[in-house]
Amino acid sequence: MDKQGNPIGSVERKPQPENFFEGKELERWQRYFCDMANVFICCLDSYGNPLTPLEGNGEEALKINKIIDGEQFQNMLLRVSKSTLEDQAIETTVYPNVRLAVISGKAAGKPVINWLVCGVLSDADDIEDYEKPPLEGITCLIGRKQFERAVDAIRGMTDMMIHDRRCALQAGEESERSRKKQQEAEKESRRTKVFIEMMQIPLNGHKGESAANKLLAFIGNFLDVSAAGLCRNRGKSGRVDIVSKWCDEKSCWDMDKEIGGREFTLFKRERAVVLSAGSMVNDREKEELAALGLKSVIVMPVVLRGRTSMRVFFGETQRERAWELDEIKFVNDSVKILQKILPL
């Protein structure tokens, strides 16, 4: 027995990686097995940790719990759970009328749940061959052959339980994959429509700043960001002027006040800058994000006539955001459209 009085100290004390069954479901099956076969039984996970207490005929289960040899049980469990040839084992005990069985329910060759089954025999063997006299005071009895058949039946039903649960889990996984594919398809369709609308901006008579305003609105709404802007550096000074801007309806970010005429290294770099929640941000970048009133930002260079003339940015003022790779790619593709539109 372990320190809590259970006969089932763990074979390897680890958390179970996958729960095939809920505790109440296991308890229902356990009660069914007890009633069906007049045995005492408890369930353990794939590492030997108890999932249910030993159950049987009322207070008699407490008495059985005390007489089970924990070391014998652990050795049986280890042997059966590791074996590729056997899924169950039955052994005698120090009592001539007590049998101990271990059943290991496996999925893909790995143990998922285990049953400890104890039976008190009505037709005990010769008591002279055992260390102790027959266990008395137990009314929940079973014949030796009946006990063997009961163990076989519990193993068979356990195999069916695991098979049914695996099928249900696989069906759920298929449904989840299908749902994700549907979401991805819808997102891709929406992305394509946005690109088509952006390409039509100059065809609808918009040019220069007007075209940039329209494009920033398309991108900002698609990404669901707080603000977007197109800015130009003043020569070598590093100070920034706002060329075009957009904010969502919920934001009250004063872009001209926060950015206009000030110097930011974020808007001087030749490569894209992506500052996300949880990303590595240096002290200068933290200071500039705070000065801008932004939580997260993407800044992309805009190349016109072979040189970086402006930068476009998309930022969050309300929440920290971890930019997804698809979002960064979308911004990069959108900048290519912007570079074609601006010279018109």
N, C-alpha and C positions, 0 to 999 in steps of 0.2 A: 504493500500500500504506500501511497505518497504521503506527504505531510498533511494533506487535507482529508486523509482517510479513504482516498480512492485507491483501488487496486491497480490503477492504470497510470503510472508515471509515464511521461512521453518517451518515445524511442529517440526522437530528435526534436528538441524544443524549438520550433520555428513557426512563424505564422503561415497559415495555409494560403498558397498563392491564388487559388480559385475556389470559390464556394459554389458547389454544384447544387446544394439543397439548403433551404431555409430551415432554421431550428425547429419550427412548429411542424413542418412537413416530416422531418425525421422523427419527431416525437410521435406523430400519428402512426407512422410505419412501425415504430418500436412497440407501441401499445398493441398493434395488430399482431405482430410476431409473438408477443407475450401471451395474448389471449388464444392465439391459434395453436401454440405448441406447449404451453405450460413450462416456459423457460424464463430465465432471468437474462436480460440483455441490455447493452448500452452501445452507443455509437461513438466512433472516434474519427478524427480527420486523417489525412494521409500521412501525418507525422506522429500519430498516436496521441494527440491531444483530445481529451474528452469533449464531445459535442452535446451529449445528453448524459444525465445521471443513470446509474444502473436501475433498471425498473423490473418489477415482477409482481408477485403476490404481496401487496401491502408491505408491512414491516419485515416480512421475510427477506425482502431485497437488501435491507440493511445488514441482516445477519450474513447473507451470501457475500455481500461487499467486503465484509471483514475477513472472511476465510480464504478469499482468492489470493493466490501467490502472485504478487506483482512482477517478480523476476521471471517466473514461468510464463506469464502472459506476454511480457515484453519480448522474450526470446521467440515465442510463437509468432507474434506480430511481425517481428523483424524478418523471420524466416519466410513467412507467407507473403509479406508485402514485397520482398525482394525477389521472390521466385518467379520464373517464367513458366513453371510447370504446374504449380498448385495455387489455388485461390482460397483454400480452406485447410484447417487442421483441427483434429480432435485429439485431446490427450487426457489421460487419467490424472488424478490429483492425489494428495496424501490421504484423501477420504475415499473409501471404496465405492461410495454411492454418489460421488460428485464427478461430473465430466466438464471439461473446459474446451471451448471451441473458439477459433478465430476465423473470421471470414473477411477477405479483402476484395472489395469491389474496385475494379480497375477500368480506366479509360485509356486507350492507346498504350496499354501495357504499364501504366503508372497508377498507383493506388489513389483512389479518390475518397472513399469512405471505408471504414472497417467496423465490423461488429464483433463485440465480445459476447459470447453466449455461454451461459452456465446452466447445466441441467442437473437436477437431483433425481437419481434413478430410483425407480420402484423395484427394480430387480438387480440389486447390487451384486458385485463379484464376491469371491471368497475374502472375507475381511482379514484373514491372516496374512495376506500378501501386501497389506498397506500399513503405513506408519501410524495412522489414527483410526479409531473406531468410526462406524458410519455416522454421518451428520444427522442429528435428530431435531425434531421440532419443526420440520418443514412439511407443509401439506401440499405444496405445489410440486407434484411428482410426475415423472415421465419415464417410460420404458427405454432401455438402452437402444434398441432398434429404432424406436420412435424418435429418439433424440438425433440419431444419425440422419434419419429422413428429414427431420425438421431443419437441421443445418443445411442439407442439400436444398431444401425449399427456400430458405432465407437467402442462400447464395444465388439461386435462380431468379428470385424476385429482385434482388439487389442489382443483378445484371440488367434486368428489364428497366429498373428505375433509372440506371445510369444511361442506358441507350435512349430512353424517352427524353431524358433531360438534355442529352447531347443534341438530339434532333431539334428540341425546342430552342436551344441556344444557337444552333446553326441557322435555324429559320430566322431568329431575331437578328443575327449578324447579317444575313442576306438582306433582310428588310432595312437594316441600318445602312448597308452599303448602297442599296437602291435609293434610299432617301437622300444620301449624300450626293450620289450621281445626279439625281434630279435637281438638287440645290446648285451643284456645279454647272449643270446645263442651263439653268435659269440665269445664273450669274454671268455665264459666258454670252448668253443671248442678250442680256442687258448691256454688257460691255460692248458687244458688237454694235448695238443700236446707238450707244453713246458715241462711238467712233464715227459712225455714219453721220450723225448729227453734227459732230465737230467738223467733218470734212465739208459739210454743206454751208458752213458759216460764211465763207467768202462768196458763195453762190447766191446767198440771200442778201448781198449788198453790204455786208459788214467788212470793214477794213481797219487796220491799225489798232488803236486803243479799243474801239468798239468790238472788233473781232476778238481781241484778247479778253475783254470783259465777259463775252459770251462763252469763250472756251474755259475760262477759270470757273464760271458758274457750272458748266457741265461736269468738269472734273471734281469740283468741290462737293456737288450734290451726290455724285456717284460714290465718292470716297466717304461721304458723311463726315466731313471735317468742319472745324469752326471757321477757318479763314484761309484765303489763298491770295497770293499777290505776285505781281511781276515788277521787279525793281532793277534800277540801273545804278552802277557806281559812278561817282563823280571823279573821273580820271584816276590819279594815283592816291587821292586823299582817303579813299576807302569809305567815304560817306555815301549814304544810300538815298536815292530818290524813288518814290513810288510812281510807277508808270500806269499800273492797272491793279484793281483790288476787288475782292469779293468776300462777303461774310454771310454766314447762314443767319436765319431769322432769329435764332436764340442767342447769338453772340452780340456783345456790345463792345467789341474790341476796336479801339481807335488806332488804326494802322498808321495813319500819318503821324500821330503823336508818338507811337512806340518806335517807329522805324525811321520816318522821314528825317533826312539831314544828319543822322547819326552814323557812327562807324561800327560795323559788325564783321568779324572775320568769317562768320558763317556765310556771308554774301560776297566773299572775295575768293573763294576756293574754285579751282578749275574742275574739280570732280564733284560728284553728287555727295550730299551730306544727309545721312539718315540717323536721326536721334530718336530712339524709341524708349518706352518704359522697359527698364531692366538692361538696357544696353550700356556699354562702357562709355561714359561721358567724362571728359576731363574738366578741370576746374574752370577754365575759360569758357567752355561750352555751357557749363551750368550757369555761370554768371550771365552769359548772353541770353540763354533761355529765360532766366528770371527777369532780365531787363526787358525782354520782348513780351513777357507775360504769357509765354507758351509752355506747354507741358511736353509736347512732342512735335517734331517738324521734319519735313523732307525738303531739301533745297537742291534744285537741279540747274546746271548752267545752260544758258540758251545761246547757241552758236549761230551767228548771222554773218554771212560773207567771210567765213573762215576764221572768225575770232569770237571769243566769248564777250558778248555785248551786254547781256542781262542775266538775271537769275529769276527763276520761278520757284515759289515755295508754297507748301500746304501745311498748315499747323493746327494743333489742338490747344484750345485755351481752357477747356473745362475738365479734361481728364488725361491721364497718362495713357499712351496708346502704343501697343507693340505692332509696328507695321508688318504686314504680311508680304511675302515675296511677290505674290500676284499684284498687290497694290503698288509696290515699287516699280514693277515692270509696267503696269498700266500708266503710271506717271511718266516713266521714261518714254513710252510710245506716244503719249499725249504731247510731250515736249517736241517730239519730231514733227507732229502736226503743227504745233505753234510756230516752229521755225520756218515752216512753209507758208504759214498765213501772214506773219508779221511783215515780210517785205512787200506784200501786195498793196 
